[in-house]
Amino acid sequence: MVRHSAFYLAAAASLCLGFAAAEDVVVVSGPKEFDALLKDNSFVVAEFFAPWCGHCKKLAPEYEKAAGPLKKNNPPVTLASIDATEEANKPLAEKYGVQGFPTLKIFKGGDASAPTDYNGPREADGIVSYLQKQSGPASVELTSKADVPAFVQKEVAVLGVFADAKSTEFKTFSAAADAARDEYDFGHVFDSSFLDGEAEPQAAPSILMFKQYDAPMLKYQGKLTDKAAIMEWLSSKSLPSLVELDQKPRNRAALQKIFSSPTPKLLGFAGKDDSNLAEFKKALTDVPTTGAALQVVFIETGGNAQALQYFGIEAKDTPAFVIHDQNNNAKYISFNTKPSKLPGFVSDYEAGKLEKHVKTEAPPKKNNGPVKVVTGTTFEDIVLAKGQNTMIEFYAPWCGHCKTLAPIYEEVGEFFQKNKTVTIAKMDATANDVPDGRFQVKGFPTLMFVDSKGEIKPYEGERTKDGLVEFIEANSVGASSSAASKEEL
C-alpha cells in the first residue's frame, strides 16, 4: 500500500543501484560491521534501503555524489548504505524502527543507541549543505559586532548572550540548539556590546529570538538552565500569528505540527487579488473560539490547487472558510463568504449547527457492471446496504498499485456478479469524501469489507483473485455459496 505520507532482487539489483560500486559510500552488512563503522567514524549517516524501492533508486546517485565532499568535510561525515532486505541487516532495521524506504539515520560520537532522523533534502547539494550544518557546532559564535546584523536577518535567529562557555546556562543553551538545529539558526556572543544597534544592551546570560515576521525580537523570560522550557519557548514563539500554506521556513515547521495533530483545522481560502484579503487574514488571526480548539491556516488559492481539489472548492467559490475535523471525517464549508461571517461560522460549528459537506462526483447513470462505482452521495446506499456483504476499494486514479490491481479486481467482481448477497465496489477517494468515519483511508489502494451485519474488516492479504475471493467467502454472512455462484456464472 502506498502510505501517506510516503509518496515511498537482492545483490544483483543493488549493483544496478550503484551502492556496491560507490567508492565513498560505505556498504554495511550486519551489526558487527555497523558497530565497527561507528567506532571508527564520529559522524555517520546510515541509509536503510530496499533494492526494489523507486525512491531509493532516485536517491542513490545523489547520495553517492554527496559522499565525496562530505568525506572531506571538517569534521568528516561518513555516508553508509544498508540493504534492509538482506538477512544480515534485518536486526539493524528492526532495532532502528525502519518501516519505510529510504530511511536515513544520523549517528554521532559512535553512539549506536540514540540516532536522530535525517530530515534534510534528497539531492546532492542539499544533502551536503544540510549535513555540514549538522556536523558543525549547533550554535555559531559571533566574534565581532559586524557578525551580528547578518545573523539576525535569518528567518528565525536565536541569539544567546553569555559571559563565557563554562556556564551551565551556556551548556543548556547549546543542548537546546543541538536538539533544534533543524528548525532555527543559533548563535551566541560572549560580549554583549556586539548587540549595539540590533537590540538593547542585554545582560548575560540571556536568550533572544529575532524573526522576519510578527514581533521582530523576543526575549526568553524563563529559567535558563531548563532545556525543556527553552525548547517549548522556541516552539511556541517561532510560530507566525497566521500560518500560511506555502514553502517558507516559518510556515513549513508550523504546518508540519498542525497537520500531524488531530485537532480540527480552520482553513481560510482566498485569492491574492481579493479586495478584502487583509481583512480576511485579520479575521483568521483574531478568530474567536469559546469551546472548540481550532488550528488556523490561510491558503492562497493561486498556488494551492491540490488543497482546493481535496476540499472540492473551485476558485469561483472563494473566499471560503473550511472547518475540517479529521477524527469524524467531517468537513464544513462556507462558500463565497466575507470576513465578518467567520465568528458566526465558528460559533455554529461549536454549537453543532453546521451541515456536513460531502465532496462527491455525480453518480454514473448506469452502474450495473461487475464492480459498482461508489460516490460520496451513494456510499451509504451501496456500501452499507442492509443484508449485503460488500468489498470496497478506495483508490486514486494516479496510483500505480491501483492500476495493477484494477484487472484483478474486475475479475473478482465478475466472480460474484450473480451472487445477490455480495457486492464488489470501488470509490475514487480523491474525488469523493468517505462520509463514514469508520473507514480510514490513509493510502491507496485501501480495501475494506463490510459484512451483512455491518462489521468492518480491512483486507491485508495478497492482491490476487484467489486471495480476495477466499477472504470474501470466509467473511461473508448469509451469502450464497461459492459453488452456487460458479454454477450461476
Backbone hydrogen bonds, N-H to C=O, Kabsch-Sander energy under -0.5 kcal/mol:
donor,donor_aa,acceptor,acceptor_aa,energy
2,V,444,F,-2.2
3,R,1,M,-0.7
4,H,442,K,-1.5
6,A,3,R,-1.0
6,A,4,H,-1.5
7,F,5,S,-0.6
14,S,10,A,-1.9
15,L,11,A,-1.7
16,C,12,A,-1.4
17,L,13,A,-1.5
18,G,14,S,-0.9
19,F,14,S,-1.4
22,A,18,G,-1.1
22,A,19,F,-0.8
26,V,24,D,-0.5
26,V,79,L,-2.7
27,V,25,V,-0.5
28,V,26,V,-0.6
28,V,81,S,-2.5
34,F,30,G,-1.8
35,D,31,P,-2.9
36,A,32,K,-2.1
37,L,33,E,-2.0
38,L,34,F,-2.2
39,K,35,D,-2.0
40,D,36,A,-1.7
41,N,37,L,-1.0
44,V,107,F,-2.8
45,V,78,T,-2.9
46,A,44,V,-0.5
46,A,105,K,-2.8
47,E,45,V,-0.5
47,E,80,A,-2.7
48,F,46,A,-0.6
48,F,103,T,-3.4
49,F,47,E,-0.6
49,F,82,I,-2.4
53,C,50,A,-1.9
57,K,53,C,-1.9
58,K,54,G,-1.9
59,L,55,H,-2.0
60,A,56,C,-2.3
62,E,58,K,-0.5
62,E,59,L,-0.5
63,Y,59,L,-2.7
64,E,60,A,-2.4
65,K,61,P,-2.1
66,A,62,E,-1.9
67,A,63,Y,-1.2
68,G,64,E,-0.8
70,L,66,A,-1.8
71,K,67,A,-1.8
72,K,68,G,-1.0
72,K,69,P,-0.5
73,N,70,L,-0.9
77,V,70,L,-2.7
78,T,43,F,-2.7
79,L,77,V,-0.5
80,A,45,V,-3.1
81,S,26,V,-2.6
82,I,47,E,-3.2
83,D,28,V,-0.5
84,A,49,F,-2.3
84,A,82,I,-1.0
85,T,49,F,-0.6
86,E,83,D,-1.5
89,N,86,E,-1.2
90,K,86,E,-0.9
90,K,87,E,-0.8
93,A,89,N,-2.2
94,E,90,K,-2.4
95,K,91,P,-2.4
96,Y,92,L,-2.0
97,G,94,E,-1.3
98,V,93,A,-2.8
99,Q,97,G,-0.5
103,T,48,F,-2.1
105,K,46,A,-2.3
106,I,116,T,-3.2
107,F,44,V,-3.3
109,G,42,S,-3.0
111,D,108,K,-1.9
112,A,110,G,-0.7
116,T,106,I,-2.0
118,Y,104,L,-2.3
119,N,117,D,-0.7
127,I,123,E,-2.7
128,V,124,A,-2.6
129,S,125,D,-2.6
130,Y,126,G,-2.7
131,L,127,I,-2.4
132,Q,128,V,-2.2
133,K,129,S,-1.7
134,Q,130,Y,-2.0
135,S,131,L,-2.3
136,G,132,Q,-1.2
140,V,186,F,-2.2
142,L,188,H,-2.8
143,T,141,E,-0.7
147,D,144,S,-1.2
148,V,144,S,-0.5
148,V,145,K,-0.9
151,F,147,D,-1.3
152,V,148,V,-2.3
153,Q,149,P,-0.5
153,Q,150,A,-0.7
154,K,151,F,-1.6
157,A,210,F,-2.7
158,V,185,D,-3.2
159,L,157,A,-0.6
159,L,208,L,-2.6
160,G,158,V,-0.5
160,G,187,G,-2.5
161,V,206,S,-3.2
162,F,160,G,-0.5
162,F,189,V,-2.5
167,S,164,D,-0.6
171,K,167,S,-1.8
172,T,168,T,-2.4
173,F,169,E,-2.4
174,S,170,F,-2.6
175,A,171,K,-1.9
176,A,172,T,-2.2
177,A,173,F,-2.5
178,D,174,S,-2.2
179,A,175,A,-1.7
180,A,176,A,-1.6
181,R,177,A,-0.5
181,R,178,D,-0.5
183,E,180,A,-1.4
184,Y,180,A,-1.7
185,D,156,V,-2.1
186,F,138,A,-0.5
186,F,184,Y,-0.5
187,G,158,V,-2.5
188,H,140,V,-2.1
189,V,160,G,-2.3
194,F,191,D,-1.9
195,L,192,S,-1.6
196,D,193,S,-1.6
198,E,195,L,-2.5
199,A,195,L,-1.9
206,S,161,V,-1.8
208,L,159,L,-2.8
209,M,218,L,-2.8
210,F,157,A,-3.2
211,K,216,P,-1.7
212,Q,155,E,-1.6
218,L,209,M,-2.4
220,Y,207,I,-2.6
226,D,223,K,-1.3
227,K,225,T,-0.7
230,I,226,D,-2.1
231,M,227,K,-2.6
232,E,228,A,-2.3
233,W,229,A,-2.2
234,L,230,I,-2.5
235,S,231,M,-2.4
236,S,232,E,-2.4
237,K,233,W,-2.6
238,S,234,L,-1.5
239,L,236,S,-0.6
243,V,296,V,-0.6
245,L,298,F,-2.4
246,D,244,E,-1.5
251,N,248,K,-1.0
252,R,248,K,-2.7
253,A,249,P,-1.6
254,A,250,R,-0.6
255,L,251,N,-3.3
256,Q,252,R,-1.9
257,K,253,A,-1.5
258,I,254,A,-2.4
259,F,255,L,-3.0
260,S,256,Q,-0.9
261,S,258,I,-1.2
265,K,324,H,-2.4
266,L,295,Q,-2.9
267,L,265,K,-0.6
267,L,322,V,-3.3
268,G,297,V,-2.4
269,F,267,L,-0.5
269,F,320,A,-3.1
270,A,299,I,-1.8
274,D,271,G,-1.6
277,L,274,D,-1.7
280,F,276,N,-2.9
281,K,277,L,-2.7
282,K,278,A,-2.1
283,A,279,E,-2.1
284,L,280,F,-1.6
285,T,281,K,-2.3
286,D,282,K,-2.3
287,V,284,L,-0.8
295,Q,264,P,-2.3
296,V,294,L,-0.5
297,V,266,L,-2.4
298,F,243,V,-2.9
299,I,268,G,-3.3
301,T,270,A,-1.7
303,G,300,E,-0.8
304,N,301,T,-1.0
308,L,304,N,-1.9
309,Q,305,A,-2.5
310,Y,306,Q,-2.3
311,F,307,A,-1.6
312,G,308,L,-0.6
312,G,309,Q,-0.8
313,I,308,L,-2.9
317,D,314,E,-2.2
318,T,315,A,-1.5
320,A,269,F,-2.3
321,F,334,S,-1.8
322,V,267,L,-2.7
323,I,332,Y,-2.6
324,H,265,K,-2.6
324,H,322,V,-0.5
325,D,323,I,-0.6
325,D,330,A,-2.9
326,Q,324,H,-0.8
328,N,325,D,-0.9
329,N,326,Q,-1.3
330,A,325,D,-2.5
332,Y,323,I,-2.3
334,S,321,F,-2.8
335,F,333,I,-0.6
336,N,317,D,-3.5
337,T,319,P,-2.5
341,K,338,K,-1.8
342,L,339,P,-1.5
345,F,341,K,-2.0
346,V,342,L,-2.6
347,S,343,P,-2.4
348,D,344,G,-2.5
349,Y,345,F,-1.8
350,E,346,V,-2.4
351,A,347,S,-1.6
352,G,349,Y,-1.3
353,K,348,D,-3.0
354,L,348,D,-0.7
357,H,331,K,-3.9
359,K,357,H,-0.6
372,K,370,P,-0.6
372,K,424,I,-2.9
374,V,426,K,-2.8
379,F,375,T,-0.9
382,I,378,T,-2.2
383,V,379,F,-2.3
384,L,379,F,-0.9
384,L,380,E,-0.9
385,A,382,I,-0.7
387,G,452,S,-0.9
388,Q,385,A,-1.8
389,N,421,T,-2.2
390,T,388,Q,-0.6
390,T,450,V,-3.0
391,M,423,T,-2.5
392,I,390,T,-0.5
392,I,448,M,-3.1
393,E,425,A,-1.9
394,F,392,I,-0.5
394,F,446,T,-3.1
395,Y,393,E,-0.6
395,Y,427,M,-2.5
399,C,396,A,-1.6
403,K,399,C,-1.8
404,T,400,G,-1.9
405,L,401,H,-2.0
406,A,402,C,-1.8
408,I,404,T,-0.5
408,I,405,L,-0.5
409,Y,405,L,-2.9
410,E,406,A,-2.0
411,E,407,P,-1.6
412,V,408,I,-1.8
413,G,409,Y,-2.2
414,E,410,E,-2.2
415,F,411,E,-2.1
416,F,412,V,-1.7
417,Q,414,E,-0.7
419,N,416,F,-1.7
420,K,418,K,-0.9
422,V,419,N,-1.4
423,T,389,N,-2.9
425,A,391,M,-3.2
425,A,423,T,-0.5
426,K,372,K,-2.5
427,M,393,E,-2.7
428,D,374,V,-0.5
429,A,395,Y,-2.1
429,A,427,M,-1.1
430,T,395,Y,-0.5
431,A,428,D,-1.0
432,N,428,D,-1.1
433,D,359,K,-3.1
437,G,435,P,-0.6
439,F,436,D,-1.9
440,Q,438,R,-0.9
441,V,439,F,-0.8
442,K,440,Q,-0.8
444,F,2,V,-1.2
446,T,394,F,-2.1
448,M,392,I,-2.4
449,F,457,K,-3.4
450,V,390,T,-3.0
451,D,449,F,-0.5
451,D,455,E,-2.4
454,G,451,D,-2.4
457,K,449,F,-2.9
459,Y,447,L,-3.1
460,E,458,P,-0.6
464,T,462,E,-1.9
468,L,464,T,-2.4
469,V,465,K,-2.8
470,E,466,D,-2.5
471,F,467,G,-1.9
472,I,468,L,-2.6
473,E,469,V,-2.6
474,A,470,E,-2.2
475,N,471,F,-1.7
476,S,472,I,-1.5
478,G,476,S,-0.5
485,S,481,S,-2.1
486,K,482,S,-2.7
487,E,483,A,-2.3
488,E,484,A,-2.3
489,L,485,S,-2.2
